[in-house]
Amino acid sequence: MLQRIQTVYLILAFIATSVLMLFIPLWTLKGGTLFFFNQDPIYTVIIGLSTMLTIVSIISYKKRQNQFVMNRLNMILNLILLGLFVYRSLNLSGETVNAVSEKGIGMFLPIVAIVLLVLANKAIKKDEDLVKSVDRLR
């Protein structure tokens, strides 16, 4: 259901995790080499799982509790991904005076996805509370 705000948040999280990660490099290594997420299989698997959870969460709009749980799992995956990005960027070797590796904006896309997932969970919780209050009035 596209008219629900949590679906919009989930679509934006999908765009942040899958579409933008394909085109925005995580960091630039020495010598001007760009590093994308698909050059490391661990990043590819985690982003693939995150994308799959987002799509399944969008599709299962009738089951709000399952959607809420899937978003929580997706947040955990994005936190793990962010931790791996930070660990990898702190351990980049070969930093010299002439050639310094630069961190790219792609490292912060999991943070954007986490914020969007939190907003989606707030909207799901709000819908769930509304349904419970209507059931109570019957």
C-alpha positions as CSV (number, residue, x, y, z in Angstrom):
1,M,0.0,0.0,0.0
2,L,1.8,3.0,-1.2
3,Q,-0.4,5.6,0.6
4,R,1.0,4.6,3.9
5,I,4.0,6.7,5.0
6,Q,6.0,3.7,6.3
7,T,5.9,2.3,2.7
8,V,7.5,5.5,1.5
9,Y,10.1,5.3,4.2
10,L,10.8,1.6,3.3
11,I,11.1,2.5,-0.4
12,L,13.6,5.2,0.4
13,A,15.6,2.8,2.6
14,F,15.6,0.3,-0.3
15,I,17.0,3.1,-2.6
16,A,19.6,3.9,0.0
17,T,20.8,0.3,0.5
18,S,20.7,-1.1,-3.0
19,V,20.5,1.5,-5.7
20,L,22.8,4.2,-4.3
21,M,25.3,1.6,-3.1
22,L,25.9,0.5,-6.7
23,F,26.9,4.0,-7.8
24,I,28.5,5.7,-4.8
25,P,32.0,4.4,-3.8
26,L,32.7,3.6,-0.2
27,W,36.2,5.1,-0.3
28,T,39.0,5.9,-2.7
29,L,42.2,3.9,-2.2
30,K,45.6,5.3,-3.0
31,G,46.2,5.7,-6.6
32,G,42.7,6.9,-7.2
33,T,41.1,3.4,-7.2
34,L,37.4,3.5,-6.2
35,F,36.2,0.8,-3.8
36,F,32.5,-0.2,-4.2
37,F,30.7,-2.6,-1.9
38,N,30.5,-5.4,-4.5
39,Q,34.2,-5.8,-4.5
40,D,34.0,-7.6,-1.1
41,P,31.7,-10.7,-0.8
42,I,30.8,-10.0,2.8
43,Y,29.5,-6.5,2.0
44,T,27.6,-8.0,-0.9
45,V,25.9,-10.6,1.2
46,I,24.9,-8.2,4.0
47,I,23.6,-5.6,1.6
48,G,21.7,-8.3,-0.4
49,L,20.1,-9.5,2.9
50,S,19.2,-6.0,3.8
51,T,17.7,-5.3,0.4
52,M,15.7,-8.6,0.5
53,L,14.3,-7.8,4.0
54,T,13.3,-4.3,2.9
55,I,11.4,-5.7,-0.2
56,V,9.7,-8.4,1.9
57,S,8.7,-5.8,4.5
58,I,7.2,-3.6,1.8
59,I,5.2,-6.5,0.4
60,S,3.9,-7.7,3.8
61,Y,2.1,-4.5,4.6
62,K,-0.9,-6.4,6.0
63,K,1.1,-8.0,8.7
64,R,2.3,-5.1,10.7
65,Q,4.0,-7.1,13.5
66,N,6.0,-9.1,11.0
67,Q,6.9,-5.9,9.2
68,F,8.1,-4.3,12.5
69,V,10.3,-7.3,13.3
70,M,11.8,-7.4,9.8
71,N,12.6,-3.7,10.0
72,R,14.4,-4.4,13.4
73,L,16.4,-7.2,11.8
74,N,17.2,-4.9,8.9
75,M,18.5,-2.2,11.3
76,I,20.7,-4.8,13.0
77,L,22.1,-5.8,9.5
78,N,22.8,-2.1,8.7
79,L,24.5,-1.6,12.0
80,I,26.8,-4.6,11.3
81,L,27.4,-3.2,7.8
82,L,28.3,0.2,9.2
83,G,30.6,-1.4,11.8
84,L,32.4,-3.4,9.0
85,F,32.7,-0.2,6.9
86,V,34.3,1.7,9.9
87,Y,36.6,-1.2,10.7
88,R,37.8,-1.5,7.1
89,S,38.2,2.3,6.7
90,L,40.3,2.5,9.9
91,N,42.5,-0.3,8.8
92,L,43.3,1.0,5.3
93,S,46.9,0.5,4.7
94,G,49.4,2.5,2.7
95,E,48.6,5.9,4.0
96,T,51.5,8.1,2.9
97,V,52.1,11.8,2.5
98,N,51.5,11.7,-1.2
99,A,48.7,9.2,-1.4
100,V,46.0,9.3,1.1
101,S,42.9,7.2,0.9
102,E,39.7,9.2,1.1
103,K,36.5,8.0,2.8
104,G,33.4,8.4,0.5
105,I,29.8,9.3,1.3
106,G,28.8,5.7,0.6
107,M,30.0,4.8,4.1
108,F,27.1,6.8,5.6
109,L,24.3,5.2,3.5
110,P,23.6,2.6,6.2
111,I,23.0,5.4,8.7
112,V,20.5,6.9,6.3
113,A,18.8,3.5,5.9
114,I,18.7,3.0,9.7
115,V,17.1,6.4,10.2
116,L,14.5,5.6,7.5
117,L,13.8,2.2,9.1
118,V,13.3,3.8,12.5
119,L,10.8,6.3,11.0
120,A,9.0,3.4,9.3
121,N,8.8,1.5,12.6
122,K,7.4,4.6,14.3
123,A,4.7,4.8,11.7
124,I,3.9,1.1,11.9
125,K,3.6,1.3,15.7
126,K,1.3,4.3,15.2
127,D,-0.9,2.3,12.8
128,E,-0.9,-0.7,15.2
129,D,-2.0,1.5,18.1
130,L,-4.8,2.9,16.0
131,V,-6.1,-0.5,15.1
132,K,-5.9,-1.6,18.7
133,S,-7.9,1.4,19.8
134,V,-10.6,0.8,17.2
135,D,-10.8,-2.8,18.3
136,R,-11.2,-1.7,21.9
137,L,-14.2,0.4,21.0
138,R,-16.1,-2.5,19.5
